[in-house]
Amino acid sequence: MSENFAEMLANEEWKEIHTGEVVDGTVIAVKEDHIVLNIGYKHDGIITRSEYSSTPGIDLTTVVSVGDEMKAKVLKLNDGEGQVLLTYRKLVAESGSKRLEEAFNNKEAITANVSRVIKGGLEVVVDETRIFIPASLVSDSYVKDFSEYNGKEITFVLTEYDPKNRKVIGDCKQLIVAKKKAAQEELLSKIKESGKLVVGTASGYPPYEFVDITSADQAVIGVDMELAQAIADELGVELEVQDMTFSALLASIPTGTVDMAIAGVSPTDERRETMDFSDSYLFADQVVIINKSDADKYKTFDDLKGATLAAEKSTTQESLVQELLPDNTLVSLDHVPECILELKNGKVDGVVVESIVGEQYILADDTLQFADAKFDRQKEAAIVINKGNEDLLEILNKVIKENQDAGNFDAWVTKYSQIVVDNAQ
């Protein structure tokens, strides 16, 4: 016991405190389930685990140390054991309520960690106030498994604040949408200001895009690169092409790694949820390339059941096999040439491609052919950009229509199909 405290005890010089009063104290003892404070009163104050935090089972020795100074609110002057019962949790909650009310009124963003995943959404605790984020307001796209958010930091705004009725609702979605919209509205301006159009593609997909093995710089050429150059010319900027795998290409759109993707991409409903598409500029059947020696094996679609098939990763061809031939063995590879190599080495029975692409491989290799069996689906090709860029989308559609009307797409297919054949000889 300190001399000052002993002198106070002898002289009975105690300050008066009252229920509901906020007092200052110094931690003199800490256990897992309670804290003891010297509050300058004739009795020490005690804060139980439940009055320190609403977090179940929290070990108080990990959050408070002897000698720490802290404020607390008086609940009872005598807890029945001669100590003053204090609450830290309610004091924090009262202070937090003011902060949350201000954030609600000012539409300020709040960042906190998800405390748990509950039925219908997420729960976040901010300054002892429980905030509910409904499932529909967690993201701007469909979330299959909310468990990935558990313990993760999220940012949200309050759309409802009624603490008396325990109705405090948060919304992450509107912040995500607003952030994307701001970035998307800047895309056309960014392209023009930088003087450069960055187009992502995935080579190995002739005549759409493939590496020109005859050029010194091994440039990517093809129908899509002609289209990309036409768009760059329309915008009055230079063209930069970034070559990558198809799966990486689709992931590069939301992140803004590239301005757009031109790689014979099919505008599926699933993809439309997270990205926008231009008008379609080429159409093709979905076919299967096989070895000529197996021509008699695959006459009808039913003949394909049980066959081991290859397709490029993340493509509509991969999805097609998964949907229509779910029991077949599917080999998914990064590039079509790898699929063709597996076919020629006897590791797969067929390669699923679109007819325009398949024709190039058959022209270049007389041991290959299309199977009579085919998928009754047509594939479209369109340009991919981030959502919300209507001004840029309008320009893309204008360039596509002009080149369709001029017959350029047919001419480009013929031109680059011949290059593929010439390079194979």
N, C-alpha and C positions, 0 to 999 in steps of 0.2 A: 504494500500500500504506500502511495507517495506521501511525502510530508504535508503537502497542501491538502490532500484528501483527508489525512489524519487530523489535520488542524480543523478542517471543515467539519469533520465528524464530531470533534470535541466541542466545537462552538455551535454546532447544529445550524451552520450557515447554509441552508439549502434554498435553491431557487424553487419557485412554485411552478408546477406544470399542470396542464389540463388536458382532458380527453379531446382529441382532435387537433392538438397543437403539434407543430413541426419542431423537432428538437435536433440539436447537433450532438453527435456522440463520437467516441473513440472506441474502436474495437479492442476489447481486453481478453476475449477468448472466442475461439471458433471451433465448432464441432461439425460433423457432416450434416447434422440436421438442425443446428441452431447457432445464432451469433449472440454474444453478450457485449453490451455497450455500456461504457461509463458516460452517462448523460448529465452529470453534475447534480444529480438528485439523490435523495437519501437511499434510494434503491436503484440497482442497475436495471438497464433495459434489456429485453430479450426479443430477438426476431427469429421466429420459427422458420423452417424451410418453406412452408406454404405461404408465409407472409413475406418471404423474400422474393419468391418467383413462382409463377404458375407452371414452370417446367417440372414435370414429374420426376422425382428421384434425384434432383440436382444435388451434387456434393458441394456444400457451401465452403469447404476448405480450399476448393479450386478457384473460387471467385473473390474471396475476402481473406485478408491477412490481419494478424494482430498489429495494432498501430494505425490501421486505416481510419480515416475520418469519414463519416457519412451522416446523412440526414435521414430521419425516420419520423413517422407520424404516430402519435400516442393513440392506442386503441383502448387500453384499460390501465388505470393507475396501479392495480394489483391483479396479477393473473391467478391469484389463489396460492401462490408459492412465494409471495413477497417480492416479486419482480414486476417491472412495468412492461406490459405487453405492447410491442411496437410493430409497425408494418412499414416495410420498404416498398413492397409491391404496389400498394394502393397509392403511395406518394408518386411513384413512377407513372402509374396509370393516369392519375390526375394531370400530371405534367404532360404526359403523352397525349392525353385527350385534347388538350389545348393545341398541341402541335399538329395532331391529325385533323382537328377542326379547321385550323388555318390552311393546311394542305388541301383539304376538301374545298374550302371557299376559294382558294387561289388556283385550284387545278394543278397543284405542284406534284411532280413525280416523286414516288417514295421507293426506295430500294431496301429489300430485306430478304432474308433466307426463308425458304418454305419450311415450315415446322412439321407438316405432315400432309399426306395425300388422303383426302376423305371422299365420301360418296358425293359425286357431282362436282368435284373440283379440288382446289388446294386451300390449305389454311396457312396463314402467315400471322405471326405474333409480333406486333410493334409496340414497345413500351407497355407491355401487358394487355394490349387490346388485340383481340382475335379478329382477323380480317379474312373474309371468305372471297376467294377468286373462283367464280363459276367456270366450269369446263369450257363453256362457249366463249369465255373472255380470256383464256390463258394464252391463246395464239391466234394468228390470222389464218392458220391452216389446220387441217384435221390432225389431232393428236391421238394416236392409238394407245400408247402406254404412258400414263401420267406418273408412274413411279420414277421415271428418269428425272423428275423435277424435285424429288424429295431431298431436302437439304441444300438445294441449289439457290443461288441468288437470282431474284427476279425484280423487275421494275414495273410499277403500276401507278395508276391514279385512282382516287376514291370516287366512285359514282354515287354511292349512298353512304350517309353518315348519320346513324341513329343509335348511339351507344346505349341509351336508356332501354331500348328494345333489343339490344344486342344484334343490331343489323348494320354491319359495316362491310360494304362490298367494294372490292377492288377490280380493276380492269387493266390487263396487260395489252390486250389486243389493239386498243385505239392508239397506244404509243408505238407499237410495232408498225401498224398501218401508216401512221403519220411519218415515221422515220423513213419507211420505204418510199412513200409518196414524194417526200422531199428529195431523196436521192434520185428517184426516177425522173422527176421534173427537170433535174439538172443534167440528164444524160446527153440530150441533143446539144445543149449549150457547152457541155464539157468536150464533146467531140469537136465542135467547131472551134472552140478556144484553143484546144491542144493541136488542132490541125492534123489529127490522126484518127482513123477508124480502126479499132482493134477487133478483129474477127477471129473467133475460135472455130476450129474445124478438127476433123479426125480422119487423117489420110488412110489409104488402103481401101478406099471405097470408090473405085473407078466406075463410071466416068465423073462422079460427083467431085471427088478430091483424091489425088494420089501423088506420090512423089515422082517428079520427072527425073528419072535416073540418067538421062542424057545431059542434064544441065550441070554446070560446075557447082552451083550452090544447092543442088538437090531441092529445088523449090517445089512447093505444093501447087499443083495445077488442077484444072478440071472445070466442070460446069459451075460448081458453087463458087469457085474463085473468080470466074468471069462475072458472076452475079455480084460478088463482093466488090469487085473493081467498079462495076457500074454504079453501085450505091455510093462508093467513095467519090466517084466523079460527080455524081449528083450533089453531094454535100460539099464538094470542093476541097477535099482533104486527102492526105496520103493514106494508103492502105497498109496495115500491119497484120500479118497472119500468124496466129499461134496454133501450133499443131499439138494435139494431145489425144488421149484415149477418149472414146465416146462417153463413158461414164463420168470421167473427169470434166468433160465438156459441159454436160448438163448441170453439174454441180457448180461450174464457174459462172453461170448466169445470175443466180441470186446473190452471190458474193461480189459481183461486179468486176471479176477478174478480166472479163472480156466485155465489149460493148454489145455484141450479138454473136449467136452461133449459127453458122451456115454449114450444114453437114448432112443434108438429106434427112433432116429430123421430121418425124411424123407427129402431127399435132393431136395427141391422144387426150381424152378427157382428164386423166390423172395429171398429165403434164400441164394442162390448162389451169389447174388449180393454183400453180405457183409461178407460171410464166405466160407471156403472151406470144401469139404466133401471127405471122403475116398471112396473106392469102397463099394458098398452095400454088406451087409453080411447076411441079412434076408429079406424075401419077404412074404407078407401076404395080404389077401383080406380085404376089408373094409366092416364090417358087423354091424348089429343092434341087441343088446341084448334086449329082451322083457320078460315080465312075461308070463309063460306058459299059463295062463288063457286067454291071448290075441292072442294066436297062429293063430286063424282063421281071425283075423282082418288085419294082415299084410302079405299077400301072394305075392303081387307084389310091385314094386317100387312106383306105383301110389297110393297104399294104405298108403304110408308113408306121402303123402301130407296132411298137416293140423295137423299132430301129433306133440306133444311137445317132442323135442329130447334134450338129454344132451350130452356134449362132454367136454373133457379136454381143458382148455384154451391154446390158441396159437398153437394147434396141427393141423395136416392135416385133422383130423376128423372134427374139428370145421370149417375149411375153406371149407370142402366138403359140409357140410350142408348149409353154407352160399351161396355157388355157385349153388348147384343143387336143394335146397329146400329153396329159399330165402323168401318165405311167411310163412314158419313154425316158430313157437316159438322155439328159441334155448336157452338152459340154459348152460352157460359156467362156469365150476368149476375148481378149482386148481388141483384136483386129481381125477382119475377114481373111487376110492372107494366112493367118495362123490357123483358121478353121479349114481353109482349103488344104493346107499342108497336112493336117490331121486326116483329112479325107484321102489324100493320095498315099498316106502311110498306112491306111487301113485301120485307123483308130476310131473313126466314125463312119457311119453309112451314108450320111448326106449332110449338106450345109444349107441352111435356110437363109435365103437372101431375097432382095427384091429383084425383079426381072432385069431392070436396066443395069444393075451392078453385076448380076450373074452372067449376063451376056459377054461382059468383058473377059471374065475368066474362061469361059467356054471358047471364045475367039482365040485366046492366048494359049489354050491347052486342048489338043484334040483328043485327049483321053477322058475328057469330062463332057457331061451333057445334062440337060434338064430332065428330071423325072417326069413321066406322064402324070404322076400323082402331084397335086398342088393344093395349096390352101385357097379356099374361096373367099379371099380377102384382098382388097386393093390398098396399097400404101400411098400416102400423099407426102410430099416434102414441102416444108415451109421454113421460114427464118424464125429464130427464137430470140426474144428480147425480154428484159425485165418488165414486170407488170406496170401499167400506168403511163407508158410513154406513147400516148396516142399521136402526138405530133410526129415522132419518129416513125411510128407504124404507118402513118399516112404516106410518108415519103417512100417507105419500103414497098408498099402496095402499088404506088405510082410507077416505080422502077420495074417491078415485076410485070405489070400490065403492059408497059411500053415494050419490053423485050418479048413478051408473049405475042403481042400484036405484030411485032417485026419478024417473028419466026426464029428468034435467036436461040431459044432453048433447044429446039430440034437441031439447029445448026451446031450448037455446042456439043450436044450428045454425039452427033456424027463425028465431029472433029476430034473429040477426046477418046472416043471409041477406037478411032483409027490410030491414034498415038499409042494406045494400050497395045494394039496388035503389032505395031511397028517396034515397040520396045521389047516385045516378047520374042521377036525373030532374031 
